[in-house]
Every structure is written in structure tokens, then in C-alpha cells.
Amino acid sequence: MTVPHALTEPDVVELRRETTAGGPVTVWFTEAAVGVPVGGSAKVVAVGEAGEGEFIQVRRSGSRDTMFCSPNELTRVRPSRAAAASGKRAESAGRGEKASAAASSGSRSTAARRAASAAAAPAAVAPAPAAVAPAPAAVAPAPAAVAPAPAAAEAPAAPARPARARRDTARSSELSVTLSATAEGEWSVEVLAGKKRVVPSTAVPATAVAAAARALPAAVAEAVESSVEGARRRQRERVEQLRAELDAAQRVLDEFEA
């Protein structure tokens, strides 16, 4: 189903660019979103690779938890106030229906307990005539064996599992942060949450990597410093080469102007 104003592929590309740049990006929920009010706002936390289903991580306004959504559930078009209010009323109505169902279940349980109590009452009185007619006393306990049957009605109904539980959880998993360097000394970082890439490969300055490595174990700091030093040496050689070329060009220019 195509939802009007849902995120398109160009919208997803733009969201990834703005999120990587660090700017706050606001989106709104469409009618395709489940468990959240239509027109509610959220902040984009990260944009994974397209084609993996729910790969856009957002934080709903007023909540600290994050959730994953598909492009069909989000829009960059701000809804009108009337649409947002309608979405909130629908969410409140849903909560009201759940509360009514729970109250109805409680009423049925109370009625069942009263019926069980009424059925068990004769069992307590039945032994009284035993002093006059002992024979019927052997038959009197029979209703007591049958009376507990309605007790099964007292078992509370299993609570319905929230439809949105799988998304509202923070999806805690192992977090992997990978730093990579090329032979030219160019560094990049990538972050994985479990098997999902939450931060794509992003370039970082070698100086920032060296500064972070100083807070890590000595073996890690030495390996990073060795790579940074190699890149520094190559840059010096390049600067010297460029200076030599610049001096040669300057001499030729001076000859033309002499």
C-alpha cells in the first residue's frame, strides 16, 4: 500500500545526509505506523541501508526509547493540527477500549466467584441433618465435589501483547565500532548494532583517531600511532616534493621576467 506523502528514496538519501552531518531532523508518523498516533513527531537518530525493512531509527517526541520504522511509516510533510488531533484521539480511544475490556473481564470473574460461593454454601449446611437421618449424610458431600468446577472462570485472561512492543524496545544488542585506515592514512569509522549497520562508513580525521587511541590500552595506542606516523611521514615527503616543484617553477618564471 502506498501512503500519501510517505518517504521516497530521495527523501531517505537526504535524511541520511542530514543525520550524518549531525543536524536535528524531524519526521511525522503516517497512518501506516502501528501503535503511535498519526501525525505524531519524532527525531531521526540514524538511517541504515535501504532495502532492509525497518532501517530508520527514530526517537518519538516525549520518549527516551528509540524505535525502527520503514519509509512508508514516516513523512517529512508536517500534518495539519486537525490531523494530529485526530491521531491523538484515536490513540486515546484505543487505550479506552483496552481498559473497558479489562473491566469487563474483571466483572465476569467477580460474577463467577459469586456463583461458586452460592453453589458451595449448601455443602456447608448439609451435614446438619445427619443427627436425625445418618443415611443421606453419605450423599450430601456430592455437590461439594461438583461445586469447584466454576472456579475455572476465575482464571484471569492473558493480557494482550502490545502490537508495537517489538518496535518500542531499544533492541539492545552488541555494539561494534570499527576504525579502518587506508595506506594513505585516511581513517573511517563504522558502527553495527548486532548485524544492523546504524552508522555507515564515515571519514574521520587521523588526529581525532590518535587522540582517542591515547585513552585505550597501550597496544592499541601504539598500533594507531604507528599508522598515523606513517601517514605523517608521507605527508612531509609530499610537502617537500611540492616545495621543490614550486621552487623550480619560480626559477623558470624569474627567467621569463628577467
C-alpha positions as CSV (number, residue, x, y, z in Angstrom):
1,M,0.0,0.0,0.0
2,T,1.4,3.4,-1.0
3,V,0.8,6.1,1.7
4,P,0.5,9.7,0.6
5,H,3.5,11.9,1.5
6,A,5.5,8.8,2.7
7,L,9.3,9.0,2.4
8,T,10.6,8.4,-1.1
9,E,14.1,7.1,-2.0
10,P,15.4,10.7,-2.4
11,D,13.9,11.6,1.0
12,V,15.8,8.7,2.6
13,V,19.1,9.8,0.9
14,E,18.6,13.3,2.2
15,L,17.7,12.1,5.7
16,R,20.9,10.0,5.8
17,R,23.0,13.0,4.7
18,E,21.4,15.4,7.2
19,T,21.7,12.9,10.1
20,T,25.3,12.1,9.3
21,A,26.0,15.9,9.3
22,G,24.7,16.0,12.9
23,G,21.7,18.3,12.3
24,P,18.3,17.5,14.0
25,V,15.8,16.0,11.6
26,T,12.1,15.9,12.4
27,V,9.7,13.4,10.8
28,W,6.0,12.6,11.4
29,F,4.2,9.3,11.6
30,T,1.8,8.3,8.8
31,E,-1.4,6.2,9.0
32,A,0.8,3.1,8.2
33,A,2.6,3.4,11.5
34,V,1.3,1.0,14.2
35,G,1.0,1.8,17.9
36,V,1.7,5.5,17.6
37,P,-0.6,8.5,16.9
38,V,-0.9,9.6,13.2
39,G,0.8,12.9,12.9
40,G,3.0,12.5,15.9
41,S,6.5,13.8,15.6
42,A,9.9,12.1,16.1
43,K,13.6,12.9,15.7
44,V,15.7,10.8,13.3
45,V,18.6,9.0,15.2
46,A,20.2,7.0,12.3
47,V,19.4,5.8,8.8
48,G,20.7,2.3,7.9
49,E,21.0,0.8,4.4
50,A,17.9,0.8,2.3
51,G,16.2,-2.5,1.4
52,E,16.4,-4.0,5.0
53,G,12.8,-3.2,6.0
54,E,12.6,-1.1,9.1
55,F,16.0,0.6,8.9
56,I,15.2,4.2,10.0
57,Q,15.9,4.7,13.8
58,V,13.8,7.5,15.4
59,R,13.1,8.8,18.9
60,R,9.4,9.6,19.5
61,S,8.7,13.0,21.0
62,G,8.3,12.8,24.7
63,S,10.1,9.4,25.0
64,R,13.7,8.3,25.6
65,D,13.3,5.0,23.8
66,T,14.1,4.6,20.1
67,M,12.2,2.6,17.5
68,F,12.8,1.4,14.0
69,C,10.4,2.3,11.1
70,S,10.1,1.8,7.4
71,P,9.9,4.7,4.9
72,N,6.2,4.0,4.5
73,E,5.6,4.9,8.2
74,L,7.2,8.3,8.1
75,T,6.8,11.6,6.3
76,R,8.6,14.9,6.1
77,V,5.3,16.7,5.4
78,R,4.1,18.3,8.7
79,P,0.4,17.3,9.2
80,S,-2.3,19.9,9.9
81,R,-3.4,20.4,13.5
82,A,-6.7,18.7,12.8
83,A,-5.0,15.6,11.6
84,A,-2.6,15.5,14.5
85,A,-5.5,15.9,17.0
86,S,-7.4,13.1,15.2
87,G,-4.4,10.8,15.6
88,K,-4.2,11.5,19.3
89,R,-7.9,10.9,19.8
90,A,-7.6,7.5,18.0
91,E,-4.7,6.6,20.3
92,S,-6.8,7.6,23.4
93,A,-9.8,5.6,22.1
94,G,-7.6,2.5,21.7
95,R,-6.4,2.8,25.3
96,G,-10.1,3.2,26.4
97,E,-11.1,0.0,24.6
98,K,-8.4,-1.9,26.3
99,A,-9.4,-0.5,29.7
100,S,-13.1,-1.4,29.0
101,A,-12.1,-5.0,28.0
102,A,-10.1,-5.4,31.2
103,A,-13.1,-4.0,33.3
104,S,-15.5,-6.4,31.6
105,S,-13.2,-9.3,32.2
106,G,-13.0,-8.4,35.9
107,S,-16.8,-8.2,36.1
108,R,-17.1,-11.7,34.7
109,S,-14.6,-13.0,37.2
110,T,-16.5,-11.5,40.1
111,A,-19.8,-13.0,38.9
112,A,-18.1,-16.4,38.6
113,R,-16.7,-16.2,42.1
114,R,-20.2,-15.3,43.5
115,A,-21.7,-18.2,41.6
116,A,-19.1,-20.6,43.0
117,S,-19.7,-19.3,46.6
118,A,-23.5,-19.8,46.2
119,A,-23.0,-23.3,44.9
120,A,-20.6,-24.2,47.7
121,A,-22.9,-22.8,50.5
122,P,-25.3,-25.9,50.7
123,A,-22.3,-28.2,51.2
124,A,-21.6,-26.5,54.5
125,V,-25.2,-26.8,55.8
126,A,-25.8,-30.4,54.5
127,P,-24.2,-32.3,57.4
128,A,-26.7,-30.7,60.0
129,P,-29.5,-33.3,59.4
130,A,-27.0,-36.2,60.0
131,A,-28.1,-36.4,63.6
132,V,-31.7,-37.4,62.6
133,A,-31.1,-39.4,59.4
134,P,-27.5,-40.6,59.0
135,A,-28.2,-42.4,55.7
136,P,-28.5,-39.3,53.5
137,A,-25.3,-37.9,55.0
138,A,-23.2,-40.0,52.6
139,V,-24.9,-38.4,49.6
140,A,-24.7,-34.8,50.8
141,P,-21.0,-34.2,50.0
142,A,-21.6,-35.0,46.4
143,P,-22.4,-31.4,45.4
144,A,-19.2,-30.2,47.1
145,A,-17.2,-32.2,44.5
146,V,-19.0,-30.5,41.6
147,A,-19.2,-27.0,43.0
148,P,-15.5,-26.1,42.4
149,A,-15.9,-26.5,38.7
150,P,-16.9,-22.9,38.1
151,A,-13.6,-21.8,39.7
152,A,-12.0,-22.2,36.3
153,A,-13.9,-19.0,35.3
154,E,-11.8,-17.1,37.9
155,A,-8.6,-17.5,35.9
156,P,-7.7,-14.0,34.6
157,A,-7.5,-13.6,30.8
158,A,-3.9,-13.5,29.5
159,P,-3.0,-9.8,28.8
160,A,-2.9,-8.9,25.2
161,R,0.6,-8.4,23.9
162,P,1.1,-4.8,22.7
163,A,1.4,-4.8,18.9
164,R,4.2,-2.3,19.0
165,A,6.3,-4.0,21.6
166,R,8.8,-5.2,19.1
167,R,9.5,-1.7,17.9
168,D,9.3,0.4,21.1
169,T,12.1,-1.7,22.7
170,A,15.5,-0.2,22.2
171,R,16.5,-3.5,20.5
172,S,19.5,-3.9,22.8
173,S,22.3,-5.9,21.1
174,E,26.1,-6.0,20.9
175,L,27.5,-2.8,19.5
176,S,30.6,-2.9,17.2
177,V,32.6,0.2,16.5
178,T,35.2,-0.4,13.7
179,L,38.0,2.0,12.8
180,S,39.7,1.5,9.4
181,A,42.7,3.2,7.8
182,T,44.0,3.2,4.2
183,A,47.6,3.0,3.1
184,E,47.4,6.8,2.6
185,G,46.4,7.4,6.2
186,E,42.7,8.1,5.6
187,W,40.6,6.9,8.5
188,S,36.9,5.9,8.7
189,V,34.5,4.6,11.4
190,E,31.5,2.3,11.2
191,V,29.0,1.2,13.9
192,L,27.0,-2.0,13.9
193,A,24.2,-2.9,16.4
194,G,24.1,-6.6,16.1
195,K,24.0,-7.2,12.4
196,K,22.4,-3.9,11.5
197,R,24.6,-1.0,10.4
198,V,23.4,2.1,12.4
199,V,26.3,4.3,11.3
200,P,27.7,3.8,7.7
201,S,31.4,4.2,7.0
202,T,32.2,7.8,7.8
203,A,35.5,9.6,7.3
204,V,37.2,10.9,10.5
205,P,40.4,12.9,10.9
206,A,43.6,11.0,11.8
207,T,44.2,13.5,14.6
208,A,40.9,12.6,16.2
209,V,41.7,8.9,16.0
210,A,45.1,9.4,17.6
211,A,43.6,11.4,20.4
212,A,41.0,8.7,21.1
213,A,43.6,5.9,21.0
214,R,45.6,7.5,23.9
215,A,42.7,6.6,26.2
216,L,42.8,2.9,25.1
217,P,45.2,0.1,26.1
218,A,48.9,0.8,25.2
219,A,49.0,-1.9,22.5
220,V,46.1,-0.2,20.7
221,A,47.6,3.2,21.1
222,E,50.9,2.0,19.7
223,A,49.3,0.4,16.6
224,V,47.3,3.6,15.9
225,E,50.2,5.9,16.4
226,S,52.4,3.8,14.1
227,S,49.8,4.2,11.3
228,V,49.4,7.9,12.0
229,E,53.2,8.4,12.0
230,G,53.5,6.6,8.6
231,A,50.8,8.9,7.2
232,R,52.6,11.9,8.7
233,R,55.9,10.9,7.1
234,R,54.2,10.5,3.7
235,Q,52.7,14.0,4.0
236,R,56.1,15.5,4.8
237,E,57.6,13.9,1.7
238,R,54.7,15.2,-0.4
239,V,55.2,18.7,1.0
240,E,58.9,18.6,0.3
241,Q,58.2,17.4,-3.3
242,L,55.7,20.2,-3.8
243,R,58.1,22.8,-2.5
244,A,60.8,21.6,-4.9
245,E,58.4,21.8,-7.8
246,L,57.3,25.2,-6.6
247,D,61.0,26.4,-6.4
248,A,61.7,25.1,-9.9
249,A,58.6,26.8,-11.3
250,Q,59.6,30.1,-9.6
251,R,63.0,30.0,-11.2
252,V,61.6,29.5,-14.6
253,L,59.2,32.4,-14.0
254,D,62.1,34.6,-12.9
255,E,63.9,33.8,-16.1
256,F,60.9,34.9,-18.1
257,E,60.7,38.2,-16.2
258,A,64.4,39.0,-16.3
